Amino acid sequence: MVTVLVFGLTLRDAVGETEFECEASEPTTVRKLIEANQDRMGPLLQFLLNRELMIAVNKKVSGEDTVIKDGDIMKLSHQSRTSYDGTRDIPV
C-alpha cells in the first residue's frame, strides 16, 4: 500500500479526504498510480496535467515519473499559477 497525503483546501475538496491508501502491488510511477485509481484520485489528474501538483515521495521532491512502490508515502499539494519554466507567477 502507498499512503497518500493531500495538503491544501483545493486538493482536499477535489478528492474529499486528506489521507488514504492505494494498492501498489508492483513499482509504478506517480502518474500511473493516479490514473489507476480514478475512483479515488481521478480529480487529481487535471491538476497533474496542468502542472499544478507539487509531489513529494518519502520526503523527497518528486515528479510524475518518480517510481513509487509498496510502503512509500506520497504527499501532494496544490501549486497554482505556475509558469512554463516551473517558477511561480507572484504579483509584485
PDB file of N, CA, C and O in Angstrom:
ATOM      1  N   MET A   1       0.825  -1.186   0.000  1.00  0.00           N
ATOM      2  CA  MET A   1       0.000   0.000   0.000  1.00  0.00           C
ATOM      3  C   MET A   1       0.872   1.253   0.000  1.00  0.00           C
ATOM      4  O   MET A   1       1.928   1.300   0.631  1.00  0.00           O
ATOM      5  N   VAL A   2       0.406   2.249  -0.714  1.00  0.00           N
ATOM      6  CA  VAL A   2       1.044   3.560  -0.738  1.00  0.00           C
ATOM      7  C   VAL A   2       0.148   4.509   0.036  1.00  0.00           C
ATOM      8  O   VAL A   2      -1.049   4.595  -0.239  1.00  0.00           O
ATOM      9  N   THR A   3       0.706   5.217   0.992  1.00  0.00           N
ATOM     10  CA  THR A   3      -0.046   6.207   1.747  1.00  0.00           C
ATOM     11  C   THR A   3      -0.005   7.522   0.979  1.00  0.00           C
ATOM     12  O   THR A   3       1.067   8.000   0.607  1.00  0.00           O
ATOM     13  N   VAL A   4      -1.182   8.103   0.744  1.00  0.00           N
ATOM     14  CA  VAL A   4      -1.290   9.361   0.018  1.00  0.00           C
ATOM     15  C   VAL A   4      -1.777  10.430   0.987  1.00  0.00           C
ATOM     16  O   VAL A   4      -2.840  10.290   1.592  1.00  0.00           O
ATOM     17  N   LEU A   5      -1.001  11.492   1.132  1.00  0.00           N
ATOM     18  CA  LEU A   5      -1.359  12.619   1.988  1.00  0.00           C
ATOM     19  C   LEU A   5      -1.671  13.805   1.092  1.00  0.00           C
ATOM     20  O   LEU A   5      -0.873  14.162   0.226  1.00  0.00           O
ATOM     21  N   VAL A   6      -2.827  14.415   1.299  1.00  0.00           N
ATOM     22  CA  VAL A   6      -3.287  15.524   0.460  1.00  0.00           C
ATOM     23  C   VAL A   6      -3.293  16.797   1.298  1.00  0.00           C
ATOM     24  O   VAL A   6      -3.942  16.857   2.342  1.00  0.00           O
ATOM     25  N   PHE A   7      -2.569  17.815   0.836  1.00  0.00           N
ATOM     26  CA  PHE A   7      -2.469  19.077   1.565  1.00  0.00           C
ATOM     27  C   PHE A   7      -3.163  20.194   0.808  1.00  0.00           C
ATOM     28  O   PHE A   7      -3.113  20.247  -0.421  1.00  0.00           O
ATOM     29  N   GLY A   8      -3.803  21.076   1.538  1.00  0.00           N
ATOM     30  CA  GLY A   8      -4.449  22.251   0.960  1.00  0.00           C
ATOM     31  C   GLY A   8      -5.914  22.027   0.650  1.00  0.00           C
ATOM     32  O   GLY A   8      -6.338  20.923   0.305  1.00  0.00           O
ATOM     33  N   LEU A   9      -6.682  23.107   0.782  1.00  0.00           N
ATOM     34  CA  LEU A   9      -8.128  23.046   0.567  1.00  0.00           C
ATOM     35  C   LEU A   9      -8.503  22.669  -0.861  1.00  0.00           C
ATOM     36  O   LEU A   9      -9.466  21.930  -1.068  1.00  0.00           O
ATOM     37  N   THR A  10      -7.769  23.156  -1.835  1.00  0.00           N
ATOM     38  CA  THR A  10      -8.116  22.897  -3.233  1.00  0.00           C
ATOM     39  C   THR A  10      -8.104  21.403  -3.528  1.00  0.00           C
ATOM     40  O   THR A  10      -9.064  20.868  -4.082  1.00  0.00           O
ATOM     41  N   LEU A  11      -7.023  20.734  -3.159  1.00  0.00           N
ATOM     42  CA  LEU A  11      -6.941  19.293  -3.424  1.00  0.00           C
ATOM     43  C   LEU A  11      -7.856  18.499  -2.514  1.00  0.00           C
ATOM     44  O   LEU A  11      -8.471  17.521  -2.939  1.00  0.00           O
ATOM     45  N   ARG A  12      -7.944  18.919  -1.262  1.00  0.00           N
ATOM     46  CA  ARG A  12      -8.827  18.204  -0.336  1.00  0.00           C
ATOM     47  C   ARG A  12     -10.266  18.251  -0.818  1.00  0.00           C
ATOM     48  O   ARG A  12     -10.975  17.248  -0.749  1.00  0.00           O
ATOM     49  N   ASP A  13     -10.699  19.388  -1.298  1.00  0.00           N
ATOM     50  CA  ASP A  13     -12.061  19.499  -1.822  1.00  0.00           C
ATOM     51  C   ASP A  13     -12.238  18.637  -3.073  1.00  0.00           C
ATOM     52  O   ASP A  13     -13.319  18.096  -3.310  1.00  0.00           O
ATOM     53  N   ALA A  14     -11.188  18.512  -3.862  1.00  0.00           N
ATOM     54  CA  ALA A  14     -11.275  17.721  -5.096  1.00  0.00           C
ATOM     55  C   ALA A  14     -11.410  16.227  -4.812  1.00  0.00           C
ATOM     56  O   ALA A  14     -12.184  15.539  -5.477  1.00  0.00           O
ATOM     57  N   VAL A  15     -10.666  15.723  -3.833  1.00  0.00           N
ATOM     58  CA  VAL A  15     -10.706  14.281  -3.548  1.00  0.00           C
ATOM     59  C   VAL A  15     -11.561  13.921  -2.341  1.00  0.00           C
ATOM     60  O   VAL A  15     -11.928  12.759  -2.167  1.00  0.00           O
ATOM     61  N   GLY A  16     -11.881  14.908  -1.504  1.00  0.00           N
ATOM     62  CA  GLY A  16     -12.781  14.663  -0.386  1.00  0.00           C
ATOM     63  C   GLY A  16     -12.138  14.104   0.867  1.00  0.00           C
ATOM     64  O   GLY A  16     -12.847  13.783   1.821  1.00  0.00           O
ATOM     65  N   GLU A  17     -10.826  13.975   0.900  1.00  0.00           N
ATOM     66  CA  GLU A  17     -10.155  13.484   2.100  1.00  0.00           C
ATOM     67  C   GLU A  17      -8.702  13.940   2.113  1.00  0.00           C
ATOM     68  O   GLU A  17      -8.171  14.384   1.095  1.00  0.00           O
ATOM     69  N   THR A  18      -8.063  13.826   3.275  1.00  0.00           N
ATOM     70  CA  THR A  18      -6.690  14.300   3.411  1.00  0.00           C
ATOM     71  C   THR A  18      -5.671  13.172   3.471  1.00  0.00           C
ATOM     72  O   THR A  18      -4.477  13.410   3.289  1.00  0.00           O
ATOM     73  N   GLU A  19      -6.122  11.954   3.723  1.00  0.00           N
ATOM     74  CA  GLU A  19      -5.203  10.822   3.796  1.00  0.00           C
ATOM     75  C   GLU A  19      -5.937   9.548   3.416  1.00  0.00           C
ATOM     76  O   GLU A  19      -7.052   9.302   3.876  1.00  0.00           O
ATOM     77  N   PHE A  20      -5.304   8.737   2.573  1.00  0.00           N
ATOM     78  CA  PHE A  20      -5.859   7.447   2.198  1.00  0.00           C
ATOM     79  C   PHE A  20      -4.743   6.559   1.678  1.00  0.00           C
ATOM     80  O   PHE A  20      -3.616   7.014   1.480  1.00  0.00           O
ATOM     81  N   GLU A  21      -5.059   5.292   1.459  1.00  0.00           N
ATOM     82  CA  GLU A  21      -4.072   4.346   0.957  1.00  0.00           C
ATOM     83  C   GLU A  21      -4.519   3.787  -0.384  1.00  0.00           C
ATOM     84  O   GLU A  21      -5.711   3.606  -0.631  1.00  0.00           O
ATOM     85  N   CYS A  22      -3.543   3.516  -1.248  1.00  0.00           N
ATOM     86  CA  CYS A  22      -3.800   2.922  -2.563  1.00  0.00           C
ATOM     87  C   CYS A  22      -2.946   1.676  -2.707  1.00  0.00           C
ATOM     88  O   CYS A  22      -1.821   1.616  -2.211  1.00  0.00           O
ATOM     89  N   GLU A  23      -3.489   0.695  -3.382  1.00  0.00           N
ATOM     90  CA  GLU A  23      -2.772  -0.546  -3.634  1.00  0.00           C
ATOM     91  C   GLU A  23      -1.689  -0.318  -4.686  1.00  0.00           C
ATOM     92  O   GLU A  23      -1.940   0.267  -5.739  1.00  0.00           O
ATOM     93  N   ALA A  24      -0.487  -0.790  -4.383  1.00  0.00           N
ATOM     94  CA  ALA A  24       0.622  -0.747  -5.344  1.00  0.00           C
ATOM     95  C   ALA A  24       1.363  -2.072  -5.223  1.00  0.00           C
ATOM     96  O   ALA A  24       2.370  -2.167  -4.521  1.00  0.00           O
ATOM     97  N   SER A  25       0.863  -3.089  -5.911  1.00  0.00           N
ATOM     98  CA  SER A  25       1.444  -4.426  -5.795  1.00  0.00           C
ATOM     99  C   SER A  25       2.819  -4.522  -6.449  1.00  0.00           C
ATOM    100  O   SER A  25       3.608  -5.400  -6.101  1.00  0.00           O
ATOM    101  N   GLU A  26       3.116  -3.629  -7.393  1.00  0.00           N
ATOM    102  CA  GLU A  26       4.424  -3.579  -8.030  1.00  0.00           C
ATOM    103  C   GLU A  26       4.812  -2.129  -8.230  1.00  0.00           C
ATOM    104  O   GLU A  26       3.943  -1.258  -8.258  1.00  0.00           O
ATOM    105  N   PRO A  27       6.121  -1.846  -8.371  1.00  0.00           N
ATOM    106  CA  PRO A  27       6.539  -0.461  -8.572  1.00  0.00           C
ATOM    107  C   PRO A  27       5.861   0.163  -9.802  1.00  0.00           C
ATOM    108  O   PRO A  27       5.702  -0.484 -10.838  1.00  0.00           O
ATOM    109  N   THR A  28       5.472   1.417  -9.660  1.00  0.00           N
ATOM    110  CA  THR A  28       4.811   2.154 -10.730  1.00  0.00           C
ATOM    111  C   THR A  28       5.202   3.618 -10.610  1.00  0.00           C
ATOM    112  O   THR A  28       5.903   3.986  -9.668  1.00  0.00           O
ATOM    113  N   THR A  29       4.774   4.449 -11.525  1.00  0.00           N
ATOM    114  CA  THR A  29       5.077   5.875 -11.415  1.00  0.00           C
ATOM    115  C   THR A  29       3.921   6.589 -10.709  1.00  0.00           C
ATOM    116  O   THR A  29       2.820   6.053 -10.586  1.00  0.00           O
ATOM    117  N   VAL A  30       4.198   7.791 -10.259  1.00  0.00           N
ATOM    118  CA  VAL A  30       3.165   8.600  -9.603  1.00  0.00           C
ATOM    119  C   VAL A  30       1.977   8.786 -10.552  1.00  0.00           C
ATOM    120  O   VAL A  30       0.823   8.620 -10.156  1.00  0.00           O
ATOM    121  N   ARG A  31       2.272   9.128 -11.793  1.00  0.00           N
ATOM    122  CA  ARG A  31       1.192   9.355 -12.766  1.00  0.00           C
ATOM    123  C   ARG A  31       0.348   8.099 -12.974  1.00  0.00           C
ATOM    124  O   ARG A  31      -0.881   8.173 -12.985  1.00  0.00           O
ATOM    125  N   LYS A  32       0.995   6.957 -13.137  1.00  0.00           N
ATOM    126  CA  LYS A  32       0.261   5.708 -13.361  1.00  0.00           C
ATOM    127  C   LYS A  32      -0.563   5.315 -12.136  1.00  0.00           C
ATOM    128  O   LYS A  32      -1.647   4.749 -12.271  1.00  0.00           O
ATOM    129  N   LEU A  33      -0.051   5.613 -10.950  1.00  0.00           N
ATOM    130  CA  LEU A  33      -0.814   5.327  -9.727  1.00  0.00           C
ATOM    131  C   LEU A  33      -2.090   6.167  -9.694  1.00  0.00           C
ATOM    132  O   LEU A  33      -3.160   5.665  -9.351  1.00  0.00           O
ATOM    133  N   ILE A  34      -1.973   7.444 -10.051  1.00  0.00           N
ATOM    134  CA  ILE A  34      -3.153   8.318 -10.079  1.00  0.00           C
ATOM    135  C   ILE A  34      -4.139   7.834 -11.138  1.00  0.00           C
ATOM    136  O   ILE A  34      -5.341   7.760 -10.883  1.00  0.00           O
ATOM    137  N   GLU A  35      -3.633   7.507 -12.323  1.00  0.00           N
ATOM    138  CA  GLU A  35      -4.515   7.033 -13.403  1.00  0.00           C
ATOM    139  C   GLU A  35      -5.180   5.705 -13.062  1.00  0.00           C
ATOM    140  O   GLU A  35      -6.321   5.470 -13.461  1.00  0.00           O
ATOM    141  N   ALA A  36      -4.488   4.833 -12.333  1.00  0.00           N
ATOM    142  CA  ALA A  36      -5.029   3.513 -11.994  1.00  0.00           C
ATOM    143  C   ALA A  36      -6.057   3.572 -10.867  1.00  0.00           C
ATOM    144  O   ALA A  36      -6.792   2.609 -10.648  1.00  0.00           O
ATOM    145  N   ASN A  37      -6.111   4.684 -10.158  1.00  0.00           N
ATOM    146  CA  ASN A  37      -7.041   4.823  -9.030  1.00  0.00           C
ATOM    147  C   ASN A  37      -7.995   5.986  -9.275  1.00  0.00           C
ATOM    148  O   ASN A  37      -8.136   6.874  -8.434  1.00  0.00           O
ATOM    149  N   GLN A  38      -8.645   5.971 -10.433  1.00  0.00           N
ATOM    150  CA  GLN A  38      -9.564   7.042 -10.837  1.00  0.00           C
ATOM    151  C   GLN A  38     -10.682   7.258  -9.820  1.00  0.00           C
ATOM    152  O   GLN A  38     -11.107   8.393  -9.603  1.00  0.00           O
ATOM    153  N   ASP A  39     -11.159   6.188  -9.197  1.00  0.00           N
ATOM    154  CA  ASP A  39     -12.250   6.322  -8.239  1.00  0.00           C
ATOM    155  C   ASP A  39     -11.875   7.217  -7.065  1.00  0.00           C
ATOM    156  O   ASP A  39     -12.723   7.935  -6.535  1.00  0.00           O
ATOM    157  N   ARG A  40     -10.630   7.179  -6.664  1.00  0.00           N
ATOM    158  CA  ARG A  40     -10.188   7.935  -5.506  1.00  0.00           C
ATOM    159  C   ARG A  40      -9.386   9.185  -5.870  1.00  0.00           C
ATOM    160  O   ARG A  40      -9.503  10.220  -5.214  1.00  0.00           O
ATOM    161  N   MET A  41      -8.578   9.079  -6.912  1.00  0.00           N
ATOM    162  CA  MET A  41      -7.672  10.171  -7.239  1.00  0.00           C
ATOM    163  C   MET A  41      -7.931  10.788  -8.610  1.00  0.00           C
ATOM    164  O   MET A  41      -7.124  11.593  -9.075  1.00  0.00           O
ATOM    165  N   GLY A  42      -9.009  10.442  -9.257  1.00  0.00           N
ATOM    166  CA  GLY A  42      -9.335  10.967 -10.579  1.00  0.00           C
ATOM    167  C   GLY A  42      -9.269  12.476 -10.696  1.00  0.00           C
ATOM    168  O   GLY A  42      -8.700  12.981 -11.665  1.00  0.00           O
ATOM    169  N   PRO A  43      -9.834  13.229  -9.738  1.00  0.00           N
ATOM    170  CA  PRO A  43      -9.791  14.695  -9.844  1.00  0.00           C
ATOM    171  C   PRO A  43      -8.372  15.273  -9.817  1.00  0.00           C
ATOM    172  O   PRO A  43      -8.156  16.401 -10.260  1.00  0.00           O
ATOM    173  N   LEU A  44      -7.407  14.506  -9.301  1.00  0.00           N
ATOM    174  CA  LEU A  44      -6.030  14.998  -9.237  1.00  0.00           C
ATOM    175  C   LEU A  44      -5.357  15.003 -10.602  1.00  0.00           C
ATOM    176  O   LEU A  44      -4.386  15.729 -10.814  1.00  0.00           O
ATOM    177  N   LEU A  45      -5.864  14.204 -11.519  1.00  0.00           N
ATOM    178  CA  LEU A  45      -5.249  14.102 -12.838  1.00  0.00           C
ATOM    179  C   LEU A  45      -5.227  15.451 -13.562  1.00  0.00           C
ATOM    180  O   LEU A  45      -4.241  15.788 -14.217  1.00  0.00           O
ATOM    181  N   GLN A  46      -6.294  16.211 -13.446  1.00  0.00           N
ATOM    182  CA  GLN A  46      -6.342  17.521 -14.102  1.00  0.00           C
ATOM    183  C   GLN A  46      -5.286  18.465 -13.527  1.00  0.00           C
ATOM    184  O   GLN A  46      -4.670  19.231 -14.268  1.00  0.00           O
ATOM    185  N   PHE A  47      -5.076  18.414 -12.210  1.00  0.00           N
ATOM    186  CA  PHE A  47      -4.034  19.240 -11.589  1.00  0.00           C
ATOM    187  C   PHE A  47      -2.655  18.800 -12.080  1.00  0.00           C
ATOM    188  O   PHE A  47      -1.781  19.634 -12.316  1.00  0.00           O
ATOM    189  N   LEU A  48      -2.464  17.501 -12.232  1.00  0.00           N
ATOM    190  CA  LEU A  48      -1.204  16.965 -12.721  1.00  0.00           C
ATOM    191  C   LEU A  48      -0.943  17.422 -14.157  1.00  0.00           C
ATOM    192  O   LEU A  48       0.162  17.856 -14.485  1.00  0.00           O
ATOM    193  N   LEU A  49      -1.952  17.324 -14.997  1.00  0.00           N
ATOM    194  CA  LEU A  49      -1.807  17.727 -16.399  1.00  0.00           C
ATOM    195  C   LEU A  49      -1.530  19.219 -16.540  1.00  0.00           C
ATOM    196  O   LEU A  49      -0.830  19.637 -17.462  1.00  0.00           O
ATOM    197  N   ASN A  50      -2.076  20.019 -15.632  1.00  0.00           N
ATOM    198  CA  ASN A  50      -1.870  21.476 -15.647  1.00  0.00           C
ATOM    199  C   ASN A  50      -0.600  21.898 -14.918  1.00  0.00           C
ATOM    200  O   ASN A  50      -0.328  23.089 -14.766  1.00  0.00           O
ATOM    201  N   ARG A  51       0.173  20.916 -14.471  1.00  0.00           N
ATOM    202  CA  ARG A  51       1.414  21.174 -13.723  1.00  0.00           C
ATOM    203  C   ARG A  51       1.164  21.982 -12.450  1.00  0.00           C
ATOM    204  O   ARG A  51       1.944  22.866 -12.096  1.00  0.00           O
ATOM    205  N   GLU A  52       0.069  21.664 -11.774  1.00  0.00           N
ATOM    206  CA  GLU A  52      -0.282  22.366 -10.541  1.00  0.00           C
ATOM    207  C   GLU A  52      -0.147  21.483  -9.310  1.00  0.00           C
ATOM    208  O   GLU A  52      -0.582  21.867  -8.225  1.00  0.00           O
ATOM    209  N   LEU A  53       0.450  20.306  -9.461  1.00  0.00           N
ATOM    210  CA  LEU A  53       0.668  19.421  -8.319  1.00  0.00           C
ATOM    211  C   LEU A  53       2.123  19.477  -7.892  1.00  0.00           C
ATOM    212  O   LEU A  53       3.030  19.341  -8.713  1.00  0.00           O
ATOM    213  N   MET A  54       2.335  19.676  -6.609  1.00  0.00           N
ATOM    214  CA  MET A  54       3.670  19.521  -6.045  1.00  0.00           C
ATOM    215  C   MET A  54       3.675  18.140  -5.405  1.00  0.00           C
ATOM    216  O   MET A  54       2.800  17.811  -4.605  1.00  0.00           O
ATOM    217  N   ILE A  55       4.666  17.342  -5.765  1.00  0.00           N
ATOM    218  CA  ILE A  55       4.715  15.945  -5.347  1.00  0.00           C
ATOM    219  C   ILE A  55       5.982  15.694  -4.538  1.00  0.00           C
ATOM    220  O   ILE A  55       7.070  16.139  -4.905  1.00  0.00           O
ATOM    221  N   ALA A  56       5.821  14.976  -3.437  1.00  0.00           N
ATOM    222  CA  ALA A  56       6.966  14.509  -2.655  1.00  0.00           C
ATOM    223  C   ALA A  56       6.739  13.029  -2.367  1.00  0.00           C
ATOM    224  O   ALA A  56       5.647  12.620  -1.973  1.00  0.00           O
ATOM    225  N   VAL A  57       7.779  12.241  -2.569  1.00  0.00           N
ATOM    226  CA  VAL A  57       7.721  10.814  -2.251  1.00  0.00           C
ATOM    227  C   VAL A  57       8.800  10.544  -1.214  1.00  0.00           C
ATOM    228  O   VAL A  57       9.986  10.774  -1.452  1.00  0.00           O
ATOM    229  N   ASN A  58       8.366  10.055  -0.064  1.00  0.00           N
ATOM    230  CA  ASN A  58       9.292   9.773   1.042  1.00  0.00           C
ATOM    231  C   ASN A  58      10.181  10.977   1.365  1.00  0.00           C
ATOM    232  O   ASN A  58      11.396  10.848   1.517  1.00  0.00           O
ATOM    233  N   LYS A  59       9.554  12.136   1.467  1.00  0.00           N
ATOM    234  CA  LYS A  59      10.203  13.393   1.854  1.00  0.00           C
ATOM    235  C   LYS A  59      11.147  13.964   0.808  1.00  0.00           C
ATOM    236  O   LYS A  59      11.928  14.865   1.112  1.00  0.00           O
ATOM    237  N   LYS A  60      11.088  13.451  -0.431  1.00  0.00           N
ATOM    238  CA  LYS A  60      11.930  13.987  -1.496  1.00  0.00           C
ATOM    239  C   LYS A  60      11.040  14.579  -2.574  1.00  0.00           C
ATOM    240  O   LYS A  60      10.071  13.953  -3.004  1.00  0.00           O
ATOM    241  N   VAL A  61      11.374  15.796  -3.012  1.00  0.00           N
ATOM    242  CA  VAL A  61      10.617  16.428  -4.083  1.00  0.00           C
ATOM    243  C   VAL A  61      10.685  15.517  -5.301  1.00  0.00           C
ATOM    244  O   VAL A  61      11.758  15.051  -5.686  1.00  0.00           O
ATOM    245  N   SER A  62       9.517  15.269  -5.902  1.00  0.00           N
ATOM    246  CA  SER A  62       9.426  14.288  -6.979  1.00  0.00           C
ATOM    247  C   SER A  62       8.604  14.830  -8.135  1.00  0.00           C
ATOM    248  O   SER A  62       8.077  15.941  -8.080  1.00  0.00           O
ATOM    249  N   GLY A  63       8.506  14.029  -9.173  1.00  0.00           N
ATOM    250  CA  GLY A  63       7.711  14.386 -10.335  1.00  0.00           C
ATOM    251  C   GLY A  63       6.771  13.251 -10.690  1.00  0.00           C
ATOM    252  O   GLY A  63       6.718  12.234  -9.998  1.00  0.00           O
ATOM    253  N   GLU A  64       6.032  13.431 -11.772  1.00  0.00           N
ATOM    254  CA  GLU A  64       5.037  12.434 -12.153  1.00  0.00           C
ATOM    255  C   GLU A  64       5.663  11.124 -12.617  1.00  0.00           C
ATOM    256  O   GLU A  64       4.986  10.096 -12.628  1.00  0.00           O
ATOM    257  N   ASP A  65       6.942  11.135 -13.001  1.00  0.00           N
ATOM    258  CA  ASP A  65       7.623   9.921 -13.444  1.00  0.00           C
ATOM    259  C   ASP A  65       8.417   9.225 -12.340  1.00  0.00           C
ATOM    260  O   ASP A  65       9.104   8.236 -12.597  1.00  0.00           O
ATOM    261  N   THR A  66       8.326   9.739 -11.119  1.00  0.00           N
ATOM    262  CA  THR A  66       9.014   9.115  -9.998  1.00  0.00           C
ATOM    263  C   THR A  66       8.407   7.744  -9.726  1.00  0.00           C
ATOM    264  O   THR A  66       7.187   7.584  -9.704  1.00  0.00           O
ATOM    265  N   VAL A  67       9.273   6.763  -9.520  1.00  0.00           N
ATOM    266  CA  VAL A  67       8.797   5.406  -9.221  1.00  0.00           C
ATOM    267  C   VAL A  67       8.354   5.353  -7.768  1.00  0.00           C
ATOM    268  O   VAL A  67       9.035   5.831  -6.861  1.00  0.00           O
ATOM    269  N   ILE A  68       7.196   4.760  -7.587  1.00  0.00           N
ATOM    270  CA  ILE A  68       6.614   4.630  -6.255  1.00  0.00           C
ATOM    271  C   ILE A  68       6.286   3.158  -6.035  1.00  0.00           C
ATOM    272  O   ILE A  68       5.854   2.464  -6.956  1.00  0.00           O
ATOM    273  N   LYS A  69       6.498   2.686  -4.799  1.00  0.00           N
ATOM    274  CA  LYS A  69       6.294   1.264  -4.514  1.00  0.00           C
ATOM    275  C   LYS A  69       5.609   1.073  -3.169  1.00  0.00           C
ATOM    276  O   LYS A  69       5.396   2.023  -2.416  1.00  0.00           O
ATOM    277  N   ASP A  70       5.275  -0.166  -2.892  1.00  0.00           N
ATOM    278  CA  ASP A  70       4.602  -0.519  -1.646  1.00  0.00           C
ATOM    279  C   ASP A  70       5.383   0.029  -0.448  1.00  0.00           C
ATOM    280  O   ASP A  70       6.599  -0.139  -0.358  1.00  0.00           O
ATOM    281  N   GLY A  71       4.672   0.680   0.459  1.00  0.00           N
ATOM    282  CA  GLY A  71       5.278   1.230   1.662  1.00  0.00           C
ATOM    283  C   GLY A  71       5.683   2.689   1.555  1.00  0.00           C
ATOM    284  O   GLY A  71       6.030   3.306   2.562  1.00  0.00           O
ATOM    285  N   ASP A  72       5.644   3.251   0.360  1.00  0.00           N
ATOM    286  CA  ASP A  72       6.032   4.652   0.178  1.00  0.00           C
ATOM    287  C   ASP A  72       4.931   5.598   0.670  1.00  0.00           C
ATOM    288  O   ASP A  72       3.764   5.223   0.776  1.00  0.00           O
ATOM    289  N   ILE A  73       5.339   6.825   0.962  1.00  0.00           N
ATOM    290  CA  ILE A  73       4.407   7.887   1.335  1.00  0.00           C
ATOM    291  C   ILE A  73       4.508   8.975   0.278  1.00  0.00           C
ATOM    292  O   ILE A  73       5.586   9.512   0.022  1.00  0.00           O
ATOM    293  N   MET A  74       3.369   9.296  -0.334  1.00  0.00           N
ATOM    294  CA  MET A  74       3.305  10.327  -1.367  1.00  0.00           C
ATOM    295  C   MET A  74       2.513  11.508  -0.819  1.00  0.00           C
ATOM    296  O   MET A  74       1.381  11.356  -0.362  1.00  0.00           O
ATOM    297  N   LYS A  75       3.128  12.687  -0.873  1.00  0.00           N
ATOM    298  CA  LYS A  75       2.473  13.907  -0.416  1.00  0.00           C
ATOM    299  C   LYS A  75       2.164  14.774  -1.626  1.00  0.00           C
ATOM    300  O   LYS A  75       3.019  14.987  -2.486  1.00  0.00           O
ATOM    301  N   LEU A  76       0.943  15.269  -1.682  1.00  0.00           N
ATOM    302  CA  LEU A  76       0.502  16.104  -2.794  1.00  0.00           C
ATOM    303  C   LEU A  76       0.000  17.434  -2.271  1.00  0.00           C
ATOM    304  O   LEU A  76      -0.752  17.483  -1.298  1.00  0.00           O
ATOM    305  N   SER A  77       0.414  18.507  -2.913  1.00  0.00           N
ATOM    306  CA  SER A  77      -0.124  19.819  -2.559  1.00  0.00           C
ATOM    307  C   SER A  77      -0.327  20.605  -3.843  1.00  0.00           C
ATOM    308  O   SER A  77       0.254  20.292  -4.882  1.00  0.00           O
ATOM    309  N   HIS A  78      -1.161  21.631  -3.752  1.00  0.00           N
ATOM    310  CA  HIS A  78      -1.540  22.417  -4.925  1.00  0.00           C
ATOM    311  C   HIS A  78      -0.598  23.587  -5.088  1.00  0.00           C
ATOM    312  O   HIS A  78      -0.331  24.326  -4.141  1.00  0.00           O
ATOM    313  N   GLN A  79      -0.095  23.748  -6.303  1.00  0.00           N
ATOM    314  CA  GLN A  79       0.741  24.896  -6.650  1.00  0.00           C
ATOM    315  C   GLN A  79       0.039  25.610  -7.778  1.00  0.00           C
ATOM    316  O   GLN A  79      -0.008  25.104  -8.899  1.00  0.00           O
ATOM    317  N   SER A  80      -0.499  26.760  -7.504  1.00  0.00           N
ATOM    318  CA  SER A  80      -1.268  27.466  -8.526  1.00  0.00           C
ATOM    319  C   SER A  80      -0.409  28.460  -9.280  1.00  0.00           C
ATOM    320  O   SER A  80       0.638  28.906  -8.811  1.00  0.00           O
ATOM    321  N   ARG A  81      -0.902  28.795 -10.490  1.00  0.00           N
ATOM    322  CA  ARG A  81      -0.315  29.835 -11.317  1.00  0.00           C
ATOM    323  C   ARG A  81       1.150  29.591 -11.643  1.00  0.00           C
ATOM    324  O   ARG A  81       1.962  30.512 -11.565  1.00  0.00           O
ATOM    325  N   THR A  82       1.495  28.367 -12.004  1.00  0.00           N
ATOM    326  CA  THR A  82       2.870  28.101 -12.411  1.00  0.00           C
ATOM    327  C   THR A  82       3.084  28.580 -13.835  1.00  0.00           C
ATOM    328  O   THR A  82       2.156  28.594 -14.643  1.00  0.00           O
ATOM    329  N   SER A  83       4.270  28.957 -14.124  1.00  0.00           N
ATOM    330  CA  SER A  83       4.606  29.334 -15.496  1.00  0.00           C
ATOM    331  C   SER A  83       5.335  28.173 -16.145  1.00  0.00           C
ATOM    332  O   SER A  83       5.618  27.175 -15.482  1.00  0.00           O
ATOM    333  N   TYR A  84       5.641  28.283 -17.412  1.00  0.00           N
ATOM    334  CA  TYR A  84       6.234  27.173 -18.142  1.00  0.00           C
ATOM    335  C   TYR A  84       7.626  26.786 -17.668  1.00  0.00           C
ATOM    336  O   TYR A  84       8.046  25.649 -17.881  1.00  0.00           O
ATOM    337  N   ASP A  85       8.345  27.686 -17.041  1.00  0.00           N
ATOM    338  CA  ASP A  85       9.680  27.326 -16.587  1.00  0.00           C
ATOM    339  C   ASP A  85       9.676  26.771 -15.154  1.00  0.00           C
ATOM    340  O   ASP A  85      10.737  26.530 -14.578  1.00  0.00           O
ATOM    341  N   GLY A  86       8.499  26.572 -14.591  1.00  0.00           N
ATOM    342  CA  GLY A  86       8.387  25.966 -13.266  1.00  0.00           C
ATOM    343  C   GLY A  86       8.410  26.947 -12.118  1.00  0.00           C
ATOM    344  O   GLY A  86       8.285  26.538 -10.964  1.00  0.00           O
ATOM    345  N   THR A  87       8.566  28.246 -12.399  1.00  0.00           N
ATOM    346  CA  THR A  87       8.560  29.233 -11.334  1.00  0.00           C
ATOM    347  C   THR A  87       7.132  29.716 -11.102  1.00  0.00           C
ATOM    348  O   THR A  87       6.257  29.539 -11.950  1.00  0.00           O
ATOM    349  N   ARG A  88       6.922  30.300  -9.995  1.00  0.00           N
ATOM    350  CA  ARG A  88       5.586  30.818  -9.679  1.00  0.00           C
ATOM    351  C   ARG A  88       5.452  32.247 -10.174  1.00  0.00           C
ATOM    352  O   ARG A  88       6.403  33.028 -10.148  1.00  0.00           O
ATOM    353  N   ASP A  89       4.261  32.563 -10.622  1.00  0.00           N
ATOM    354  CA  ASP A  89       3.952  33.937 -11.036  1.00  0.00           C
ATOM    355  C   ASP A  89       3.430  34.673  -9.810  1.00  0.00           C
ATOM    356  O   ASP A  89       2.247  34.579  -9.485  1.00  0.00           O
ATOM    357  N   ILE A  90       4.290  35.389  -9.143  1.00  0.00           N
ATOM    358  CA  ILE A  90       3.900  36.097  -7.931  1.00  0.00           C
ATOM    359  C   ILE A  90       3.814  37.577  -8.255  1.00  0.00           C
ATOM    360  O   ILE A  90       4.794  38.179  -8.692  1.00  0.00           O
ATOM    361  N   PRO A  91       2.630  38.172  -8.040  1.00  0.00           N
ATOM    362  CA  PRO A  91       2.498  39.609  -8.333  1.00  0.00           C
ATOM    363  C   PRO A  91       3.413  40.434  -7.450  1.00  0.00           C
ATOM    364  O   PRO A  91       3.617  40.102  -6.283  1.00  0.00           O
ATOM    365  N   VAL A  92       3.961  41.499  -7.993  1.00  0.00           N
ATOM    366  CA  VAL A  92       4.884  42.361  -7.256  1.00  0.00           C
ATOM    367  C   VAL A  92       4.118  43.487  -6.624  1.00  0.00           C
ATOM    368  O   VAL A  92       4.707  44.335  -5.953  1.00  0.00           O
TER     369      VAL A  92
END
